[in-house]
Amino acid sequence: MKIIESDLCDLNRIEIPKEHYDIFYHLAWEGTRGKDRENIEMQIKNISYTIDALKFAKKVGCKSFIGTGSQAEYGIVEGKIRPDTKTDPQTAYGIAKLCAGRLSRNLAKQLNMKHIWTRILSVYGPYDIENTMIMSSIIKMENNVSPEYTKAEQNWDYIYIEDLVRALYLIGEKGKANEIYCIGSGKQMPLYKYIEIIKKQINPNLKLKIGAKEYAKNQVMNLCADITKLTKDTGFVPKIDFEEGIKRTIKWYRECNYEKN
């Protein structure tokens, strides 16, 4: 395997490899967290980068282009999220993801390429960034600090990173052209239950400050993927439940922290 590193803005400058490639996975995106999600100029660039990635995929001989979108394309939704659920993004990030998916699909048709767009829900696992709910909880609990939360009543769908990667692989292998696939575990429960599972594995006696913070404005209270189409077309079924996934994530964090010290 040969790794070629490049900034998103420099895709057009990459020397065309001589090796043969079949599928291009476009996972890169700038401005996925915090205030950058509302940075309109940055998000517009991401749309352009997606088009550049598709053109590059064509140059290297790929027959298929798989883009990674987000649940943010749907906005606030009740019930399970399906590929055909109405899209109503509330952030610049979500709007840009939606535009990138639609425009790249149109271009793929012009280039005679297979196009698939995925919409990924909440992912967790090793190498996650520190300020997500899962990782920040692990870090604080490992350091005997009581995290502060909202009432944590949101019904949420978390998928472990290995399951996500397997889903993407199967989509590349068996996914149908011009389809949209929602990727999640297909199961949901209130956030406070996830938090309790993390606490139980790290420090069962730690007191949690649930309800100490207010919900954010326009807080999404329901997030769960309907993976029926994904399973039907590709055979994907999640294999790692949350308790096992958190166990692996905590183990990774401890080993990583040990190495640092």
N, C-alpha and C positions, 0 to 999 in steps of 0.2 A: 504494500500500500504506500502510495506517495502522497504526502501532505503538502499542499501549496497554500501559504498564508497570504491573505490579502484583505485590505479594507474594502468595505462595500463600495466605496466610491472609485475603487481602482480595478473593478472586475474587467473592464475593457482593456486594461494594460497587461493582463496575464497572458503569457505565451501559451498558445494552444498546445496542450499535451498530446503526445503521440499515441498514448494508450486509448483503448476503446471503452466508452462508458455508455450505460443504458438508461440510467435514471438519475435525475438531478433533484436533490432535496434542498429546498430553500428554507432554512431555519433562522437565518440572521435577521436582526431587526434592531435599530437604535431607538432608545427612548421607551423602554417597556415599564419603567418604574417611576413613581413619584410625579413630580411636576413635569417631567419630560413627556408624560403621556398626553399633556395638553399643549405641548410645543408644536404648533401647527407647521412651522417651517421644517422642523425635523421630521415630522410625520409625512409631509409631502415628499421629502427626499426618499423616505422608505418605499413609497409607491414607485418612484423612479428606479430605485435599486432592485426592486422585484422584477421590473421589466428588463433591466440590464442582466439580471440573473437568468431570466428566460432566454434572452438572446445568446448569452454565453453557453447555456445548456445546448442550444441548437448548434453552436459552433463546434462543440466537442462531440457531437454526434448522438446526444441523448434523444431517445424516443419519447420519454415521459418526464413531466415536470410536476413535482409535488410541493405545494406551498403550505406553510403552516400559519393558519389564521388563529383566531381567538374567540372565546365566548363573548368578549367585549363587542363583537359585531352584532350581537343580539340585543344588548342593553338590558333592561329590567324585564324579566320573564317569569311567569307563573307556570308551574308544571315542568315536565322534562323538556330539555332542549333537543329538538330534532333538526336535521339538515334543512327542512322546509319551514322551520319556525320563522316567523316574521323578524326581519332584521331592523333594529332601531338603535344603532350605537349612540351612546351618550357622551363619549370622549373622542378627542382628536385621534387617539390611538385606535379606537374601535372603528372609526370612520375610515381611517387610512388602511386598516387591514381589509375592510370590506371592499374598498376601491381597488386595492392591490389584487385581491382575488378575482374580481370581475374583469379588470383590465387585462390581467395576465391570461385569463381564460380566452378572451377575445383574440389576443395575440397568438396564443398557442394554436388556435384554429387556423389563423393565417399561415403559421409556420408548419402546419400539419403535424403537430405534436399532441400527445396525450396529456391532458391537464387534469389534475386532481387537487382539490383544496380541502384542507383539514381545519377544523375549529377545535382547539385544544382547551380543556378546562384546567383546573388547578393541579399542578404537578409538584411532587415533593420527592426528596431523596438526597443521596450524597451529592456534594458540590452545589447544592442550592445556595442562593445568596443569603446573607445573615438577617435581612430585615423582613423576610416572609413570616407569616404567623407560625408556621411549623418550626423553622430554624431558630427564630428569635425565642420561641418557647423552650426549645431544647437547650439553647445556650444559657438562658437565664436559670432554668431549673438545674442544669448541671453545676451552676455556680451558686446554688442555694438562694437564688433571688426569686421572690414571688412576682410573677408577671401580672400586669394589669390588662384586663380585657373589657370589652363591652359585655352586654348580657350573653353574647355568643349564641344567640338563638337562630342564626342563619343556618338553613339546611344546605349542606355543601357536599360536593363530589370531589374527592381527591384520588388521583391516580399515581401510582409509584412509577418512578422514572424508567425502570426496566420494562414495565408493562407498556408504557408509552412508546418506547423504542421498538418493541416487538410489534405494536400496532402499526407504526409507520413502515416497518419492514414488510409486513403483510399487505399493507396498502400498495406499496411499490410492486409487490409480486402479483397480487390478485385484484387490486382495486379497479373499478370501472371508470372509463374516460368520462370527463365532465361531471363527475359526482362530487358532492361535498360530504365529508364524514366528520361527525362529532366524535371526539376522543375523550373518554373519561372512564371511570370505573363502572358507571351505570347505576351506582348506589349512592345514597346520601344519608346523612344524619346531622343533627345540630352540632355546631362547632364546639360547644362545651363538652360534648362526648369525645371528640377527637382530643381535646385538651386533657381530659381526664385519663385517656389512654396513655398519652405522653407522660403525664405526672406519675401514673402507676408504675411505669417502667423506669423512671428516674428517681423519684422521691415521693412515695405515697403519702408521707406526712406533711408535705409542703402545702401551705395554705395559699390558695389562688384568689386573686382579686377580680372575680367575675362580676361585672356590673360597675366597675370603677370608672369606665370610660363611656362616653356617648357614641352612638352610631354616627358614622360619617354621613354627610348630606347625600341623598340619593343612594343610600346603602342597598346593595343587592342582597336580598334575603333568601333567594332560592337559586340553586345552581346544581343541576344534575343532567347528565347526558343520556339521551336515548341512543344506545349503541346497537339497536336492532339491525339497521342497514349495514353497519360496519361488520357485525358478526355474520350476517347472511352472506355478504360479498367476499369476506376475507377469512372467516373462521376465527376471528379474534375473540378471545374471552380472557378477561383479567385473571392472573394467577396469584397475585400477591395482595393479600388483604392488608388493611391499615395497621393492624397490630404487628404483623411480620415486617411490613415496610418500615415502620417506625423503629422497630428493633434493629434493623439493618442500618438505618440512618443514624441512630444514636451510637451504634458501634463504630461507624465510619467517623463520626464527629470525635469520639473519644480517642480513636487511633490517630486521627489528624492532629488533635490538640496535644497528644503525647509527643508526636514527632516534633511539633513546634517548640516544645519545652525541652 
